[in-house]
Amino acid sequence: MDFGLKDKAVIVTASSKGLGKATALELAKEGARVLISSRNEEELQNTANEIIDLTGNQHIHYTTCDMTKSEDIRSLVETAISKLGGVDILVNNTGGPPAGGFQRFEDDDWQYAFELNLLSYIRTIREVIPHMKSNNGGRIVNIASSSTKQAIDGLILSNTFRTGMVGLSKSLSRELAQDHILINTVGPGRIATDRVAELDQLNAEKRNMTVDELRSMSEKAIPIGRYGEPDEFAKVIAFLVSDANTYLTGQSLVVDGGMVTAL
């Protein structure tokens, strides 16, 4: 299927590694012109070069951006306009907040998680909407977590603000539909990324288990029987932001191999 992504102007945030990187790579394979971002310039440069080498797509650009800073987000979108000529697609992504239960965190922790995992998405969307409207449409995907369907123990900050993304996307899908802008939320389950490896290490230590034992236990709870690969997650996003998707908006999906049992 031709997704119609060739030469589309795309921003993928927090994309020097993990799910952001996998998404940028998948969209680059489809011929999109992609701007990647993160806080680490060296990692960004290495990732951009890797994507170019793997895809032959020369239209891969990068810029540093701290997603907790409004001025960085404004500069990110300005760079996209300068380098890509516009913004057709936004894939919002950030790193996860610290793990822990309610008693661990003070006001500053909650404020930081809010700015990182919800306000950043609000700011980025606010910046791109005028450009999408002038292009007579666009696509936005907010990367969240499977916790939008089923809370994850020990991740109260993520559970709280990732769920907020769902409300944001649902509300905006109704406001932006008349402008031909489709917006959805996609949450990963157990996808084999550094973030999941870090959480597995923490949980293994807490349970006095090895990481291999914990992973084996986790895989038994997944009907498909294994962790997902980043490219499997990225392919779902590629569909959602493509011309193949003309009617799906305001939805919250999880890519989890059937792990989540909540409706």
C-alpha positions as CSV (number, residue, x, y, z in Angstrom):
1,M,0.0,0.0,0.0
2,D,1.2,3.5,-0.9
3,F,0.9,5.5,2.3
4,G,1.3,8.8,0.4
5,L,4.0,9.9,2.7
6,K,6.6,10.8,0.1
7,D,7.8,14.4,0.6
8,K,5.5,15.0,3.6
9,A,7.0,17.3,6.2
10,V,7.3,15.5,9.5
11,I,8.4,16.5,13.0
12,V,9.2,13.6,15.4
13,T,10.1,14.8,18.9
14,A,12.4,12.9,21.3
15,S,13.6,10.8,18.4
16,S,17.3,10.2,18.9
17,K,16.5,6.7,20.2
18,G,13.7,4.4,21.2
19,L,10.2,4.7,19.8
20,G,10.8,8.2,18.4
21,K,13.8,7.0,16.4
22,A,11.9,3.9,15.1
23,T,9.1,6.2,14.0
24,A,11.4,8.6,12.3
25,L,13.1,5.7,10.5
26,E,9.8,4.2,9.3
27,L,8.6,7.5,8.0
28,A,11.9,8.1,6.3
29,K,11.5,4.8,4.5
30,E,8.2,6.0,3.1
31,G,10.0,9.0,1.6
32,A,8.9,11.7,4.1
33,R,11.1,14.7,4.9
34,V,11.8,14.3,8.7
35,L,13.0,16.6,11.4
36,I,14.2,14.7,14.5
37,S,14.9,16.3,17.9
38,S,16.2,15.6,21.4
39,R,18.4,17.3,24.0
40,N,21.6,15.6,22.9
41,E,23.1,17.0,19.7
42,E,25.7,14.2,19.3
43,E,23.0,11.5,19.5
44,L,20.9,13.4,17.1
45,Q,23.6,13.7,14.5
46,N,24.4,9.9,14.8
47,T,20.7,9.0,14.5
48,A,20.2,11.3,11.4
49,N,23.3,9.8,9.7
50,E,22.0,6.3,10.5
51,I,18.6,6.9,9.1
52,I,20.1,8.4,5.9
53,D,22.4,5.4,5.6
54,L,19.6,2.9,6.1
55,T,17.0,4.6,3.8
56,G,19.0,6.6,1.3
57,N,16.6,9.5,2.2
58,Q,18.7,12.6,2.3
59,H,15.9,14.8,3.7
60,I,16.6,14.0,7.4
61,H,17.3,17.0,9.6
62,Y,17.8,17.5,13.3
63,T,17.7,20.1,16.0
64,T,18.1,20.1,19.7
65,C,15.0,20.6,21.8
66,D,14.2,20.4,25.5
67,M,10.5,19.6,25.5
68,T,10.0,21.3,28.9
69,K,11.0,24.7,27.4
70,S,8.4,26.6,25.4
71,E,11.1,28.6,23.6
72,D,12.7,25.3,22.4
73,I,9.4,24.1,21.1
74,R,8.8,27.3,19.2
75,S,12.3,27.1,17.7
76,L,11.7,23.4,16.8
77,V,8.7,24.3,14.7
78,E,10.4,27.3,13.1
79,T,13.3,25.0,12.1
80,A,10.7,22.6,10.5
81,I,9.3,25.5,8.5
82,S,12.8,26.5,7.4
83,K,14.2,23.1,6.7
84,L,11.1,21.2,5.5
85,G,8.9,24.0,4.1
86,G,6.0,23.3,6.4
87,V,4.5,20.8,8.8
88,D,2.2,18.1,7.5
89,I,2.7,15.6,10.4
90,L,3.6,15.9,14.1
91,V,4.5,12.8,16.1
92,N,4.7,14.0,19.8
93,N,7.0,11.9,22.0
94,T,8.9,12.5,25.2
95,G,10.9,10.4,27.7
96,G,9.0,8.9,30.6
97,P,8.9,10.5,34.0
98,P,10.6,8.8,37.0
99,A,9.1,5.5,38.3
100,G,7.6,5.4,41.8
101,G,4.4,5.5,43.9
102,F,2.4,8.4,45.2
103,Q,4.4,8.9,48.5
104,R,7.7,9.3,46.7
105,F,6.9,12.6,44.8
106,E,6.6,16.2,45.9
107,D,5.1,19.2,44.0
108,D,8.2,19.8,42.0
109,D,8.2,16.2,40.7
110,W,4.5,16.5,39.6
111,Q,5.2,19.9,38.0
112,Y,8.1,18.5,36.0
113,A,6.2,15.5,34.8
114,F,3.3,17.7,33.8
115,E,5.6,20.0,31.8
116,L,7.5,17.0,30.2
117,N,4.6,14.7,29.4
118,L,1.5,16.8,28.8
119,L,2.3,20.5,28.6
120,S,5.0,19.8,26.0
121,Y,2.4,18.1,23.7
122,I,0.0,21.0,24.2
123,R,2.7,23.5,23.2
124,T,3.9,21.6,20.2
125,I,0.3,21.1,18.9
126,R,-0.4,24.8,19.4
127,E,2.6,25.7,17.3
128,V,1.9,23.4,14.4
129,I,-1.9,23.9,14.0
130,P,-1.7,27.2,12.1
131,H,0.6,25.6,9.5
132,M,-1.6,22.5,9.2
133,K,-4.6,24.7,8.7
134,S,-2.9,26.7,6.0
135,N,-2.0,23.3,4.3
136,N,-5.7,22.3,4.5
137,G,-5.0,19.5,6.9
138,G,-2.5,17.4,8.8
139,R,-2.0,14.4,11.1
140,I,-1.0,14.4,14.7
141,V,-0.1,11.3,16.8
142,N,0.6,11.6,20.6
143,I,2.7,8.7,21.9
144,A,1.5,7.8,25.3
145,S,1.5,4.4,27.1
146,S,-0.6,1.3,27.6
147,S,-1.4,2.9,31.0
148,T,-4.1,5.0,29.1
149,K,-6.1,1.7,29.2
150,Q,-4.8,0.0,32.3
151,A,-2.8,1.7,35.1
152,I,0.7,0.4,35.7
153,D,1.8,-0.1,39.3
154,G,4.8,2.1,40.3
155,L,4.3,4.6,37.5
156,I,1.9,7.1,39.0
157,L,3.3,10.1,37.2
158,S,3.1,8.4,33.8
159,N,-0.4,7.0,34.6
160,T,-1.7,10.5,35.4
161,F,-0.3,12.5,32.5
162,R,-0.5,9.9,29.8
163,T,-4.2,9.6,30.5
164,G,-4.4,13.4,30.1
165,M,-3.1,13.0,26.6
166,V,-6.2,11.0,25.7
167,G,-8.5,13.7,26.9
168,L,-6.5,16.3,24.9
169,S,-6.5,14.2,21.7
170,K,-10.2,13.4,22.0
171,S,-11.2,17.1,22.5
172,L,-8.9,18.3,19.8
173,S,-10.1,15.7,17.3
174,R,-13.6,17.4,17.5
175,E,-12.2,20.9,17.3
176,L,-9.9,20.2,14.4
177,A,-12.0,17.8,12.3
178,Q,-13.4,20.7,10.2
179,D,-9.8,21.7,9.4
180,H,-9.0,18.1,8.1
181,I,-6.6,17.5,11.0
182,L,-6.7,14.0,12.4
183,I,-5.3,13.4,15.9
184,N,-4.9,10.1,17.8
185,T,-3.1,8.7,20.8
186,V,-1.0,5.5,20.6
187,G,0.4,3.7,23.6
188,P,3.1,1.1,23.6
189,G,2.9,-2.0,25.7
190,R,6.1,-4.0,26.4
191,I,8.2,-2.8,23.4
192,A,11.9,-3.6,23.6
193,T,13.4,-0.2,24.2
194,D,15.9,1.2,26.6
195,R,13.1,2.6,28.7
196,V,11.4,-0.8,29.1
197,A,14.8,-2.4,29.9
198,E,15.3,0.3,32.6
199,L,11.9,-0.4,34.1
200,D,12.5,-4.2,34.0
201,Q,15.8,-3.7,35.9
202,L,14.0,-1.7,38.6
203,N,11.2,-4.2,38.9
204,A,13.5,-7.2,39.0
205,E,15.5,-5.6,41.8
206,K,12.3,-4.9,43.7
207,R,11.1,-8.5,43.3
208,N,14.5,-10.0,44.0
209,M,14.6,-11.6,40.6
210,T,16.9,-11.5,37.6
211,V,16.0,-9.4,34.6
212,D,15.6,-12.6,32.5
213,E,13.2,-14.0,35.0
214,L,11.2,-10.9,35.1
215,R,11.1,-10.7,31.3
216,S,10.0,-14.3,31.1
217,M,7.2,-13.6,33.5
218,S,6.1,-10.5,31.6
219,E,6.1,-12.4,28.3
220,K,3.7,-14.9,29.7
221,A,1.2,-12.1,30.3
222,I,1.4,-11.2,26.6
223,P,-0.9,-13.3,24.4
224,I,1.6,-13.1,21.4
225,G,4.3,-14.3,23.9
226,R,7.0,-11.8,23.4
227,Y,8.0,-8.1,23.7
228,G,7.2,-6.0,20.6
229,E,9.9,-4.5,18.4
230,P,10.1,-0.8,17.9
231,D,9.5,-1.1,14.2
232,E,6.2,-2.9,14.8
233,F,5.0,0.1,16.9
234,A,6.3,2.5,14.3
235,K,4.3,0.9,11.5
236,V,1.1,1.6,13.3
237,I,2.0,5.3,13.5
238,A,3.0,5.3,9.8
239,F,-0.6,4.3,9.0
240,L,-2.2,6.8,11.3
241,V,-0.3,9.8,9.9
242,S,-0.6,8.6,6.3
243,D,-3.1,9.4,3.5
244,A,-4.4,5.8,4.0
245,N,-6.0,7.1,7.2
246,T,-8.8,9.4,6.2
247,Y,-11.4,8.8,9.0
248,L,-9.8,7.5,12.2
249,T,-9.4,10.4,14.7
250,G,-9.8,11.0,18.4
251,Q,-8.9,7.4,19.2
252,S,-6.7,5.9,21.9
253,L,-4.9,2.8,20.7
254,V,-2.4,0.4,22.4
255,V,0.2,-1.6,20.6
256,D,0.8,-4.3,23.1
257,G,0.4,-7.8,21.7
258,G,-2.9,-8.2,23.4
259,M,-1.5,-7.6,26.9
260,V,-4.0,-5.1,28.3
261,T,-7.2,-6.7,29.4
262,A,-9.2,-3.5,30.1
263,L,-11.7,-2.5,27.4
